[in-house]
Amino acid sequence: MIIVLNYTLIKDFSVFIIFLFSFCVKVPQEKPLSPGEILGCTSPKVSDADCLIYLGDGRFHLESIMIANPELAAYRYDPYERKLTREYYDHDVMKDTRLKAIERAKDAKTFGLILGTLGRQGSTKVLDYFHEQMRSHLKNSVTILLSEIFPQKLSLFGDTVDAWIQIACPRLSIDWGTAFEKPFLSPYEGAVVMNQIQFNSKESYPMDYYSNNSLGGWTPNYRPVNGCCGKGCANGPKSDAQKIGCSNNQ
C-alpha cells in the first residue's frame, strides 16, 4: 500500500489509515517534493505496492499519481466528508487523445510557444529549450506570455499558428486539450513532436515535470546524469569533452 498525503493535511489522518487497515504502508517521495507530497504534474512512480490511498479532497492531485501508476488501484479518503472511495481514470482514452494531438502537430510549420506567467508555472529554461528545438528542426515559432490560457484567446491567432506548446501546467493539455482548435501540447508532448523522446502508449504517461529525475530538458529541474548544467547538453548532441567542460563551469 502507498499513502499519498495532501500536503496541507495533518498527519493524524495517516495514523487513522494505518490503524484502520493494518497494512504495510509506504509514503513515496519524488524529490524535490516532500515525502507524500504530489502536484498535479509531478508524482512518483511507486513499486512493491498493491494500491494507492490519497488523503485529501478533490481529484486533481490524485489523478496525477494515478496517471503515473496506472497499474495500481486508487482510493481516496476525504477527511471532510469522512468517506473512503475507489477512484478510476481512463488511461487509454487519455493516451489516445494525446497521441492524436501529437500526430497532428507533427505537420505543423509554425508553433506557438506559450510561457505561463501565473505564479511560478512558466520556465524560461524550458522556453529556451524549445527555441533551440525550433531552430534545429527549421520550424517557425511565435512566443506569447499569458497568465491564463483560454481557447478563445488562442483562436485569435487563426491559421498563423499551426500548433501550440504551453509551458505552464502540463495538465492543461491533458485535461483540456480537446477544447482547443489547434493541437495544444504539454512540454513532454512537444518533445515527442521534436523527436526527443518516444510516446509509448503501453507505458505510463510521465508525471515528472518538477522532478529532479525528469526525462529531459523539456522540464525545469532536468539535470543529465553526466552532470551537465542542462543548458546545452539537453538541447543537442555534445562531445564528452564539452559535457565535462559544461559540468566544470557550474
Secondary structure, 3 states (H helix, E strand, C coil): CEEEECCCCCCHHHHHHHHHHCCCCECCCCCCCCCCCCCCCECCCCCCCCEEEEECCCCHHHHHHHHHCCCCEEEEEECCCCEEEEECCCHHHHHHHHHHHHHHHCCCCEEEEEEECCCCCCCHHHHHHHHHHHHHCCCEEEEEEECCCCHHHHHCCHHHCCEEEEECCHHHHHHHHHHCCCCEECHHHHHHHCCCCCCCCCCCCCCECCCCCCCCCCCCCCCCCCCCCCCCHHHCCCCHHHHHHHHHCC
